[in-house]
Every structure is written in structure tokens, then in C-alpha cells.
Amino acid sequence: MAIHNSVGMKLIYIPPGSFTMGSPESEVGRETQEIQHEVELTKGFYLGQHEVTVGQFKQFVADTKYQTDGERDGKGAYGANEAGKIEAMHARFTWKTPGFEQTDDHPVVDVSWQDAKAFCAWLSRKEKKTYRLPTEAEWEYACRAGTKTAYAHGDDPEGLAAMGNGADATARTKFPGWSIGIKGRDGHLFTAPAGQFKANAFGLHDMHGNVWEWCEDCYVPNSYPKAKQTDPAGPAEGTARVQRGGGWSSDAKRLRSAARVGRDSVAYRGCYQGFRVVLDPQARDARAAESNPRVLTARDAKLDKEFEYLVFDLGKGVEFKLVKVKAQGQSFRIGSSKQEQEAVNAKYFDGKQPGKLAMENEQAVTLTDDFYLGQFEVTRGQFRRFVEETGYQTIPELTDGGKGWDAKEQKFVGADKRFSWRDTGFDFQTDEYPVVNVAIDDARKFCEWLLKKCDGRVKIREVRLPGEAEWEFACRAGSQTRFHFGDDDERLVEFANVADAAAREMKLAAVTLNGSDGFPFSAPVGRFKPNPFGLYDMHGNVWEFCEDFYGKYSALPKERNALQTVRHGEIRPVMRGGAWHLTGRDCRCANRFIVGSTGRYATGGFRVLCMP
């Protein structure tokens, strides 16, 4: 069960229960202060699914004109340099400038325990509820999520690269002087945007690594009792405060569930520490009983613009968000103009115009209804919830498998029983990556499952894949150019994951762009700029199935947003948007990709449309 607050936080309900706090003597990396003892928590609580972000802290500062301890005393904070070395406190380091790049989606750092408490006090006043830092016992209970192992995923530190952002092979490559024990690669040198790694069983992200997290308790070494404790709040006195979870510069020892450190001052601030918040259970948000899906208005931080969203709670802390597209009565021209086709022919086909371009001949279309469209492509985590609840097996799993990356051959192969939506040959793909290796009927089954989650309090007539007209209208977002931002291919790296310098270095594509988007393969959803409608990854990343079938636009019906049914078109499905291994030719707004009815691709996924 999850609730949401006014600053964009999602908080997960953590039920009451008992657990063994501390670590056994046999645990690798254990410290003597981690004395095992039984703890009972008699009350449930809500805990932030993510660490408090820069964007959320910005709201606090804007509302209160707050200055952090480092800003107020002029001494700044501990920061990082390009060599990965932590530098002494200096005025140039603050929560705004910690020495490395941070977006609004990254966890705020260089904040003291006092700064974190001030944030909680502001949020409590703002919402007339009680927000606070977690106690150390609450933190470890939530981190373990029912486990007794060194980490939430087990005892193997090599699993940390999928669960959290710590000191691993990514850092070793850049900072050879570091002492690093994790051989895996998490892809982040410093902090990572919140929620980029797998969640634990409670649905909480980044409990291992990213940033150390302040707890409410005073820190006294070896203060754990041996007797059972009920709702412990830590030592009554002490100048230091507890921090938990480890950070981006921490090795496996510090990333354990039981690892704890104490900072000597409540004013201490470092570029490797932040916090997450608790909402007291007595102050349960009334929206815990809200409709599923629910409608909310929220601001997109990258566009600094408010949108209306439709949000499904998929359980286990997983959400599914769609953006409202105001389309009723709106007219546009689907397809490509004669001028665009001539330019595309000259640029990409050496003047030898392929017949497929004729199937893009533009047609005026007037849409009949508003709709909600997935803000992102459906992720592995969202599809996983569907499979967990239904036991569904995809067509590739039941037949001859999917397509995937053969590390030995250094190329994509398939169909192959080794590969499915669960495994495409890449161990770096977390639940935040788009799901691939699904056929169109698998995508439709996901939509059917989503429709069954509608409780009737918000009217939803249909949950399905978008029609081509709906998809292209949403992709264009008011434009009639090749891409929603214009005609310049090289700008794609700002908005899309496409074949670029990153792919060229790995010889993944014959034709590439000059710029680099940073991802040689697929990317986690939402990593690039959105279009003006607040939709992400409409160009590139993975191909997206459409509901209707391939046909001439002159046959588009006038009802149901011009949805092209089998009756009007051919039986072959269409995919849109292009993918990470392609350039501007295939990632254009108007480009159409015809596939088989059972086609499945390591570069193909889908997004969902809801018709209110």
C-alpha cells in the first residue's frame, strides 16, 4: 500500500512486525557494535520509497528561503573532485554544487541532520501531518524487508550492482586508486537518480548505496542491548547521529543491512549523505483509500509544467502513470508530406525511394476523444507485477524464445529459448528499463489485466495499445517536422536513445549520429527530455506496438480516434518510434515498421493508452 504527498513523494506502508537487528558473527564485514538482538515494532509506518530528491528539497527552499548549515555558516560542505577524492569542507560545495552533476531526480546531498529535520518540519506544517526521520530500528527493518542476510537480496556482494549504487567496477575504471571489492558494474560514478535500481521486497529503492541516510537516533558505539526491545528509539543522549545504508563511494562492507556509522555533529554535511522520511502511522493519508486508478495534477520537473496524470497502483510499490493528451476535435496530418519524403529519400536512401514511403502519404485526421497515454514505455518492473499476479507466460516463453545479446558472439541472436522478457542477455537491465521480447498479444494481455484493476471510481472505457493516429498525434505534440523538436537528426541525442557514438564504439550500428546519448543499448525509461506533451522516449529506446493494423491512411475511419481495424487494413501489426540501434531515418514521427503477428524483438516493447 502506498500514498503520495504534495511534493511528489511516494511513501510505502511498512507493516508492524518483529526482526533480528544487527548481524551474526559469521557475516563478512561485520563490526562488533552490530550485536544481534530481537526488536518488535508495534506500529506500521510510511517510509519514502526513495531518498529525498534535489527537486523536493528545492521546493522546501523556495517555500521557506531556507539556508542549509553549510550555506549559513559560510563553510560549505564536503565535496568531490574529478578524481573521486572527497575534499575538505569548502564554501564552493553545497547541496546545489556537491562537485558532480545532479538533476532534480538525484538524491539531495550535502545536507546535515539539522537540515533534514528542518525539511521534515516544513513538510509537516505544509501537510498538517507528522513527518520525521526514521529510527535506526525502523530503517533496518525496512531495509531487510523480511530477510536475515547481509543484503536484502542475499549474502553475495556481487548482487549489489543490481540493487544499489556503490563502489564497483564503474568507479574502478575512473578512479583506479580506490579500494573496491565489488566486481559488478552499476553504471554510476557518483549519485544515481532515485529509483534506478531494483527495489527490495517492501518496494523500497536505494536502501543499499547511493547516499548514506540520516536516522533520528543518537549514535553511541556498542550501544545495542542484548535483550529484546520494543519500538526502540536509540540512546537518550549523544552528540553524534546515526547514518545507514552506505553511499556511492562505499564498499560492500558498508552497504550491508546492519552497517552503521555515526557523524560527530548534527551539522555535519557530506556529498555522500542524504535522507528519506517517515510519515507517522497516526497521520495516515486519506488517499490510501483512493481510487485505482487515480487522477492527479503534478509538475514535470524537466518541463516545469503541470500535467494531468492517470496513475495505477500495481502493488508492491510499483506505479503506472499515464499523461492526459487533449485530442478531442484536434486535427493534424498523419504521415509525411511530399517535401519530407523527398528530404528523407535524399538523406537516407541515396535518392532510391523505397516503396514504404508511399505508405506514409499524409492524410488529414480529426481525433474524436481525449486519451491518456503512458508517460513512459512499459517497464520490466511493471510487466513483472502483471506476471506475478496472473502467472502469465509470454508467447516467446511458450514457443521458441526471444532474441537477445550473445556475449560470446558479441551480437544479437534468436529466436532462442535462452531469451525472454526476463533475460535479454544484459545483466544491467533493471526493472526501470522498458520490457522487450513480448509479442503484440502479450502486450494486449497486459492491457486486459490493467483494465481489471480499475475499481470504477474513475471511468475508464478502454485500456489498449494506441492506434497509429493517436500515437503519432502524441509523438508530434503539435509539430509537423520529422521529429517533435524539428528536423535536425543530431539533436536526437537530447531527446532519445538512438544509434550514436556510444553504439559506434561497440560496432552495434553501421550508421550512427555524431553525438552521444550515453547508452549503447536500451536505457532506463525517462532519462531523456520529454516532448511538449510530457511524454518520454517517443523517439528511440524501443519500438512500440500499435493496436491497429497496417493500411493506407486514406482508409482511416472517422470514429474511435481513427483506429484502423483488421476490417480496414492488413493483418500485420505496426510498430512506431524506432529504437536504440537506429538513427533519424527510422525514429521519425511518421515512420512505420511492419511486423508479424507473433513478432518479438530485443528492441521492441510497448506503451499503453487509456480511454476515459
Secondary structure, 3 states (H helix, E strand, C coil): CEEECCCCCEEEEECCEEEEECCCCCCCCCCCCCCCEEEEECCCEEEECCCCEHHHHHHHHHHHCCCCHHHHCCCCEEEECCCCCEEEEECCCCCCCCCCCCCCCCECCCCCHHHHHHHHHHHHHHHCCCEECCCHHHHHHHHHCCCCCCECCECCHHHHHHHCCCCCHHHHHHCCCCCCCCCCCCCCCCCCCCCCCCCCCCCCCCCCCCCEEEEEEECCCCCCCCCCEECCCCCCCCCCEEEECCCCCCCCCCCCCCCEEEECCCCCCCCCEECCCEECHHHCCHHHHCCCCEEEEEEECCCCEEEEEEEEEEECCEEEEEEEECCCCCEEEECECHHHHHHHHHHHCCCCCCHHHHHHECEEEECCCCEEEECCCCEHHHHHHHHHHHCCCCHHHHCCCEEEEECCCCEEEEEECCCECCECCCCCCCCCCECCCCCHHHHHHHHHHHHHCCCCCCCCCEEECCCHHHHHHHHHCCCCCCECCECCHHHHHHHCECCCHHHHHCCCCCCCCCCCCCCCCCCCCCCCCCCCCCCCCCCECCEEEEEEECCCHHHCCCCHHHCCCCCCCCCCEEEECCCCCCCCCCCCCCCCEECCCCCCCCCEECCCEEEC
